[in-house]
């Protein structure tokens, strides 16, 4: 509530010149802020700036009454923007004299600049610190009052400690004070009540609610003192306080009346239009405000930012409106101009879309109820992956709540969006219906719309790949082939901004190559998918690629590499497994190989059981064949003596591709040969192949740093960013590492480093 509009007025007239108003009985103690004020007045200037009702004057009063002051305190209550110099300066002189400052008649009789000069001289002669509080100080920039106070402050350094309480930044050249560290600022965010203070305020009204209800009320009001006070008054009349808080918003009658009278009705016509039209925005800048309000009203934006503390900076020229005030403005817009709401949302979406702020553009299109345009935007900008959860950035959750029961359109984009949302929500029936319908609509696209058709087909393929990847490998490979064909028709610059698309294509291709026996090609594809998934922020796909790479290395007999990859696949920040399927089964199969290499047949059998369980919902012939082979190895390891296991008999009946079997035989021989590890004898993991000779030249500390990050599958650019090096410098280190380790590839360098125990 406004500091001078107390719900329970018990103090004396706060406008008495020079007299510090009495401490109100309804005041909520805020020691965390009064201590900041106490430290602030040790410097030259302290400003307390916040919107109407933020508790500025109440806080300053608490400080004045409860904290030790550096000198006598003079309090002047101003008349805001209506303050006149002929009134202001006599008030200041009178307040100083009432505070015990001895001023001559020459100061009392002087006017204008002469008064400021005379006052500065006598305060400096006095030499002792004194505090001057200017409450509701809102002069216009460049006005006589603003210039006079600036001059007074400049010429009384070390003596005058000025505290300004205002709804907007005082025009006192604050930037100069910031540079000299002589400025203390308490702003809207600082003035917001925390949970403890909210509890104390509610207790004044006899309200006792659970802690989570207190937090909810504080969040809904943004900690705004007036909003909390008005809510508490209403809560006194409620039989179910918790339900009231759950529904409390800016459309509460008391809130609306207060803000309309105290703020909105005081604005000019242009400023009012600007406030109402921009109320549909979650955040705004000058250009977007002009787009919605028109150039004339948009021209008021600078004044709005300067004069309205309900508008808070969020960085890079963007501002956010206080939640309760925004709610009131939106309600007023709906009442005064309901026909403008949807067009304003569409105009905001168009501007945001042009400037690459797609998530916000989508929210506005959904607010306008325009599903068709939402589909066009998402499909044509190639961001269908953000709907499917393939990227770090996600589009609005409102998509899942606002998808229409049917999409009555002849355009493929809205139908593809509906299919993507249905897949994300697990609605199989709707997914199938929309995907089938999208195929028919894609066939009807005219040839001259080649680029549009390519973007629609790519969206169709991406949805299909994500849907089929873990359940229908062959169909997923067909969708990936379709996506690869389509991407050649699109600008590579556009595709480069969406690494989730190549990540999905490469992951499916690598999985297919692994199952057909092309281990080298599979390693290349899966490693590429791993990097692209990392760039996209897709932890699930990254985890699945690590699992399949681990299995690939186990099949090669590189059990230490497989062990490292399985460990990475199960570590945060990668997500935990939420559902069974081939990738999880691949992880368990790889672990079974590793445990067998350690000589722990019991753990190997347990991992096999977990892998078989993961395949029940989504059978995979290749993984089942791997599991059967490992199971045979486990039985042989448990029942046979060294050198008596017929390796040929073990692999002859396997259903694995011939190329895989040729690779697997040495790994099997290493596990069952005379040098096989005994059970529990050593937890170290052996490799099937013999290690190369020792490194001939020691790696430098920086080369080791690069090598460690190489083992984490980081790209050259990512290594450069993390180590604060240039990309060229990282490449130079990599060449040196390759030379010293006698290798030519990244994977070989990592493998060689592990063999030499450098990692």
N, C-alpha and C positions, 0 to 999 in steps of 0.2 A: 504494500500500500504506500502511497505517496507519503513522504516524511512529514508533511504538514497536514495530512488528512488521517489522523490517528483514529482507530476504531474506538479507543477509550481515552479521550483527551482529559488528562489530569494535570498537566503542567501549566505554567503561566504562559502569557503571550510570548511566542517565540520571536516576534518581530521587534522587541524592545532593543533599541540601539545599544550595542556594547554589552548587553547582558547575555550571558550564556543561558539558554533555556534550561529549565529543570529537566532532570532525567525522567522520562516517562515510565510509569509503572508497568506498561505492557512491553517494554523493551526486552528483546532476547539477547542475553550476554553473548558476545562474539570475541573472546579474548585472542583468537588466532589472527583477527584483523586489527584489533586495537593495538596489538603489539607492533604490527607493521606501521601503523600511523605513528606510534611513539618513536620508532626508529626513523621514520620519514621526516619528522619535524626537526631532527638534528641537522638535516640539509636545508636548502633554501626553499624548495617548492615541492608541495605534495598536492596531487590532484586526485579527487574521488569522483569518477565519472560513471554514470549508469543511467538507465532509463527511469522514467517515472515509476515510483513504487519499489525501487530496488533496495531501499533502506540506507541511502547515503547519509542523510541528516541524522538518522537514529544512530548509525555507527559513529559518526563524528561526535555526537553528544556523549555517547558512552566513553569514547576516548578522552574527551575533555573533562569528564567527571571522575574517571577511574585511573587515569595514567598520570605519571609525573611529567610536568611540562617544563621546557627549558627556560621559560620566562612568563611574564604576564600574558594573558590571552584576551584578545578583543574579538568579539563576534559581531558580524554584520549580516543580517538577513536581507538579501537583495530582492528586487522585483523581477528577476528573470530578464527577458528580452525588453521589457518595458522600462528598465532602469535608465534614469536620466542623470547626466553629470552633475547638474545643480542639486540633485538629491543624494547621489552616491557619495561624493567627496565629503559633504558635511556628516554623513553617516559614519564614514571611516574615521574622520577626526574625532567625532563624538565618542565612538567606540574605544578608540585609543585612550582618550582622556578618562573615560569611565574605568578602563583597565588599569589606571594609575600612571599612564605615560604623561609626563608634564610637557605640554605644547604651548608655545607662545601665542599671543593674540595675532601676531603676524601670519601665522599658519592658518588660524581660524578665519581671518579676513581675506586671505588670498583666494584666487580662482584659477582654474585651468592649469597650464604648465607651470605657472609661478607657484601654485599651491603644491604641486608635486615636487618641485625643486626645493621649496622651503621645508616641506615635510621630510624629504630625504636627508637634508642637512641636519635637522634637529634629531632625527633618529640615529644618525651616524655619530653625532656628538654624545648622545646618551651612551652608546657603546655596548649596552647589554642586550642580549637576545630578547625578542618579544614575538608572540605568535598572533597572526591575524587570520581569522577564518572568514571567508566570503562564501556564504551559503546561497545557492541558486544563482550563481554568477554566470550570466549568459550574454555578454555584450557581443555585438556584431564585430567581425574581424575589421581592423582598421578604424574602429570607432574611437572617439576621444577617451572613453573609459578604458578600452582595451589598451590603447597606447599609453595612457597615464599609468596604469598598473604595471605594464611592462617596464616603463621608465623607472618607477618606484622600486621595482624588484631589482633592476640592474644597478641602481645607485645605492642600494642598501645591503649589498652582499655581506654576509656574516652577521647581520643584525636582525633583519626581518625574516621570519619563518612564515611563509604564506601557505595556507591550506585552502584550496579551491574546491567547492562542492558544486557539481554541475551535471546537467543532462547531456552535455556535449563537450568536446574538447575546448577548453578555454583558449582564446587567441593570444597566447603569451609566448609564442616561439618555443614550444616545448622541445623541439629538436635540439636547440642549443643546450638546454638543461640536460638532455639525455647524454650529449657528448661529454659533458663535464661531470656526469654521475651525480648531479645535484637534484635529480628529479625522482620522486617516488610516485608510482601510479597504482591505483586500485580501480579496476574496471569491472564491467558487467560480470565476467566470469569469476572474478575474485569475490564480488559481492553476493554471488549465488549461495543460498543456504546449503549446508551439507545435511546429512541424515540426522546427526546429533542435534543440530540447531532446529531442524524441522520437528523433531520430537519435543523439544522445549517449547516451541511455538504452539503445537497442538495441545500440549499439557495446560497452557494458559486458558484454553477453552474446554478443559475437562475431557479431552479426547485421548483415548488410549487404544491404539491399533497395533497389529503385528508389525515387526520390522520390515517385512517385505511390502506391506501396504504403505509404510512411510516412504520407502525408497521409490515405489511406483508414483506416489504423489509428487515427490521431489523431482523425479524425471519428467513428469508430465508438465510441471510448471517451470522447468529449467532452473529450479531453485529461486525463482522470482519471489521476493518477499511479499509483495501485494497479492500475488496469486495464491500463495500459501495462506495468507491471512484471510482472504475472501473464502477460500475453500474451507478453512477451519470454521468460519462463521456459518457456512452452509452445513458442515458436518454436525454442528450442534443440534440441528433439526432433523437429522437422518436417523432412522431406526437401524439401517444396515450400512454403516460407514464404509466397509470394505467394498461393497457393491458400488457405492457412490464414487469412490476413488477410481474404480475400474472404468467408470464411464465419464469421469471428469475430463473436460477439455475446454478449449477456448470458446465454445459456444455456450458456456455457463452464463446465465443471465447477469449475474453480478460482475463477472469478468468483462463481458461485452459492454455493459453500461459504463464501467469504470474507464476502459481503454478508449471507447468512442468519445466520451466526454473529455478525458484528459489529454488525448493524443490526436485522434483522427479528426475531430471537429475543429481543431485548431490549425489544420493544414490549409494551404492554398488549393485552388481547384486543380492546378497542374500536379502538385505534390500528392494530392489525394488520388488522382488518376494513376500516378506512378505506383503508389503503395498498393492500390487495389489490383491493378493488372499484373504486377509482379508477384502477387501473393500466391499464384499457382506454382511458383518455382521453389525448389528446395534450397537453391543457392543462385546467386546472380552476379553478373558483372555489368559494367556500363553498357557494353555493346548489346548484350542480351536484353537488358532493361529497355533500351531504345527500340529494339526489335518488337517487343510486346506493347510498349506504351506509345510508340511514335516518337519522332525526333524531338518534338516540342516538349512533351512530358519527360522524355528521356534526358533532356538537358538539365533536369532537376536532380539527376542522380548524385552528382558531386555534393550538392547541398544536403541530400538525404543521408549520405554517408557521414557527412560532417556533423549534422545536427541531430541525428536520431540514434540514440544508443541502443535501441532495439535491434539495430543492424550491426552484426559482429563480423570482423574480418576473419577469413579462414585461409588466406594466403593467395598470392599471385593475382591480386585484383578481384578476388571473389569474396562475396559476403553472404552470411546466413541470417535470416530473420529469426528473432526470438520466437520460440514455438507457440507460446500463448498468443502473442500479438499476430503471428501468421494465421492462427486459427480464427481469430476475430476478423482479420482482413478477408479471409476466404469466405466466411459466413456473410460478411457485408457484400462481397462481390456477387455471391449467389442470390442475395435478396435484391440488390440494386440492378444487376445486369446478368441474369441467368443465361441469356443467349450468348454471352461472351466467353463463358468458361471453356467449352470444348474448342472453339477456334483459338483461344489463347494457348491451350495445351498443344494444339497442332502446330502453331507457329513456334512455340518453344521447341518442340520435337524437331522441326525442320532446321532450326538454327543449331541445335545441339548435334544433330546428325551431320550437318555440314562441317562441324568443327571436331568431329571424331569422338564425341561424348555419347556413345551409343547406348550405354546402360540408362543414362538419364533420358535420352530421347525415347527409348522404349517405355519407360515409366510414364512419360507424358502421353504417348500414343494410347497406352492402355487406359489412362485416366480419361482420355477423350472417347474411349470405347471403339477405337479404330483398329480392329484386328487385321484387316486387309493391309493397311499401310505398315503395321508392325511386321507382318510377314515379308513385305517387300524390302523393308529396311534390313532385316536380319539376313535374308537370303542373299540379297545383292551385295551386302557388305561382307559376305563370307564368314559370318559369326555364328553359324548354327551350332558350332562346337561349344559356344558359351551357354547355349540352352541345354545341351546334353551333359554339361559338367566336364568337358574335356580340357578346360583351361583354368588358370588361376582366377581370372575374372569371370564372374557369373552375371547373367542377365537377371532382371527383376523376378523375384519369387511370385510377383503378381501374375506372371504368365500362367502358372499352374492353377491359379484361382480364377482367372478370367477367360480361360479357353472356352469358346462357345460350344454348346451341345452339337451344333452342326456348323459347317463353314460353307454357306451358300454363295460360292464364287466360282467363276470360270478361270481364275488365275491360279497357277500352281504354288506361288509363294506362300499364301496364307494356309493352304492345305499342307504343305511341307512343314510349316511351323507347328501346325496342329499335330502332325505325326511325331515331330520331335518331342513336343510336350507330353504326348501320350506315352511315348517310350520312356521319357524321364520319370513319369508318374507310375510306370508299370501297368498301364492300361493296354493289355495286349489286343483286345478286340478293336478299340479305337485306333491303335497303331496300324493294324492290318488294313482297316477300312481306309484310313487316310493315305497310306502308302500306295495302295492299289489305285485309288482315285488320282493321286499325283502322277502316276505313270501315264494314265489316260490323258491328263492335262498337258504333260510334257510332250506327248506325241502330237498334240494339236498346236504347239507353238510354231509360228511361221519361221521359215528359214532365215529371213532377214534379221530376226532377233537372235543372232548367234551368240553374242556375249551373254545376254540374259538367259538363254537356254543353257549355256555352259554352267553358269552359276547355279541355276536350278538343279541341273543334273548332278553337280558336285554336292550340293546340299543333300540330295536324295541318296547319293553314294555314301556320304559321311554318316547319315542316320543309319543306313543299312549296315555299314561296317561296325559301328558301335553296338548295334543290336545283335549282330551275328558273330562277333569276334570270338566269344568264348563258348558259344553254343553250336554254331554251324560253320566250321572252318572252311569248307568248300564254298559255301555261299558267300562267306566273308571275303574269300579270295577273289570271287567274281566281282563283288562290290568294289574291292580295292583296285582291281584291273580297270573298272569303269572310272574310278576316281583318277587313276593315273592318266587315262586317255583324255579325260576332260581337262585336267590341269595344264596340259600342253596348249590348250586353246585360250588360256587366261593369262593376263599380265603377271610375270614372275614377281614384280615388285609388290603386287597385291597379295600373292600367295606367301611371300616372305614374312608378312606381318602375322601369319596364322600358322605357327609351327605345329599346332595340334593336328593339322591335316596330314602333312608328311609323316608325323609321328605315328598316326593311326595306320597309314598306308604301309610304312616300313615295318611296323610291328606285325601286321597281318602277313606281309610278304615273308618276313623272317621266320615266322612260325610255320608257314607253309614250306619254306625251303628246308627247315629243320626236319620236318616230317617226311620230306622226299629224299633226304640223305645229303643235301647240299650244305654241309656243315660250314664250309668257308663262306659261302654266299649268305647263309643264315647269320653267321657272326657279324658280317658287314651290315646287313639289314637291321638286325636287332640292336647293334651298337649305335647306328644312326637313329633308330627309333628312340633309344634311350636318351640321346642328347636332345633330340627334338622335343621329347616329352618333358625333359627338364626345362627347356626354354619356354614351353607352354605352361609349366606349372602343374602338369598332370601327374600327380603322385601315383595314382592307380596304374596307369600305363607304364610308368617308369618301374614300378615294383614288378609288374608282370614280365617286362623285358629282362629284368635282372634274374627272375626265376628261370626263364627259358635259356638265358645265357649260362646260368649255373648248370643246368642239365646238359647243355651242349659241351661245356668243359668237362663234365663228369664222363660223358660218352668218349671223350678224347683221352681220358685217363689223367687229366690235369686236376687232380682232386683238391689241391691247395687253392687253385683259382676258383673251383666250384664252391669250396667252403667259404671263401671270402665273399663271393657273390650272393650266396644264400644268407649270409649274415647281413649284408647290405639290404637285401630285399625285406628283411624282417625288422629293420631298425627305423625308429622315427627319424625324420618327419614323414616317412612314407606311411600311408594308411594301413591299418590292420585289415585282415581279410574279413569282409562282411558276408561273403557268400562263396560256396564251393564252386569249383570249375577247373578246367584244364590248367590255367596258370598256377593255381594253388597245388594241383596234383604234380605239376612239373617241379615245383619247389620241394615237395616231399620226396619225389624220386631222386632228385639231386642230393638231398640230405641222406637218403638211404645209401647211395654210392659212397658218400663221404664217410658215413659211420662204418660201412664195411671196410673202407680203406684204413680206418682207425683200428680195425679188428673188433669192433663192437657189433656182433651179429644181432644181438637183442634189440639195440636201438635201431639198427637197419630195418629189422622186421617191423618195428613199431612205426617207423616212417612210411614203410610200404603200406601198412594198414591205413594210415591217415591219407595217403595218396589215393588208394582205392576208394575210400569213402568220398573223397572230393570228386571222383569221377562218376559217382552214381547218378547224379542229376544230369550231367553232360558227358556221356561216354566219349572217349578219344582212343581210337585203335592204336595209334602210335605210342601214347603214354602207357596204355595197357600192355603193349609188347615190351616196353622198357621195364615196366614193373615185373612182368613174368621173367625176364632175363635176370633182373636183380634178385628176385626170389630164388631162382635157381642157384645163383652165386651164393646166396645166404645159406641155402641148404648144403651146398658143397663145402662151404667154409666150416659149417658146424659138424659135418659128418666125415670129411675126408682128411687124410694126412697130406702133407706137402708132396708135390710132384705126382700125386695119384689122380688128380682131377682132370678128366678129359675135356679140354676147352672146346674142342670141336663138337662134342656131344651137346654141350651147353648151348652153343649158338646155332647149331644146325636146324633146330626146330623153331627158331625165333621168327616172328613175323616182321621184324625190322627190315627196312630197305637194305639191299646188298652193300651200298656205299657206307651205311652206318655200321654194318657188321664188320667190314674191313677195318674200320677205325676202332671198334669196340674190342676186338680180339686181344690186342696188346694190353688194354686196360684190365681185361679179365685175367690175363696171364699174370699181370703184376699183382693182382689181388689174391690169386690162388697159387702162385708159384712158391718156391722154397723160401723166398725172403718175405713172404706175407707177414703182416704184423699179428701178434698174438692178442687174444682178448684182453682188453684193459691194460696191456703192457705199456702202451705209449699213446697219448691222445694226439700226438703230432700227426699231421696228414701227409702221407707220401705222395710223390708224383710217379706216373707210370714211366716217363722217359728219363733218361740220364741227364743230369744237369751239365751245362756248359762250363768251361774253365773259369777260374776266378777272374774278377774284374782287374784290369791292368792299371787303371788310373782312378784315383779317388774322386768321388763326386764332391763338388763344392756345396756349401750350405744352401745357397739359392737354388742349385740344381736339384738338391733333395726336396726343397719346398715344391718345386715344379713337379717332381716325380710323384710326390704324395698326392697332389691334386689330379695328376694324370690317372692315378689308380682310382680316384673317385669319379671317373668318367666325365670330368669337367672339360669344356671346350677351351680352346686357346684364349678366346675372348674372356671367358669366365675366370680362368687362371690369372689373366692380366689384371682384371678388375679386383680380384681378391688380394693379390700381392702388390697392388698399386704399381704395376709395371706397364710398359707399352706392349702391344701385341708383338711387335718386331723383336723386342727383348726376350719375350717368352719363347718365340720361335728360335732365337739364337741359343737359348738354354736347352731347348728340346734337341736341337742338332748335336749339341755337345753331349747330352745324355745318351743319345742314340750311338754316337761314336764310342763313348767310353764303355757302353754295355754291349757293343758289337751287334746291334740290331738296327732294323730299318723302319719298324712300325711301332705305334703306340702300344698295342696289346702285347707285342713281343717285349717291349721295354718293361712293362709292368710285370710280366711273367718272369723275366730275367731278374728283375730287382727282388722279387719274392724268393726266387731260388737262392739269391745271394744274401737273403735276410736284410735287405736294405729297407724293406717296408714292414 
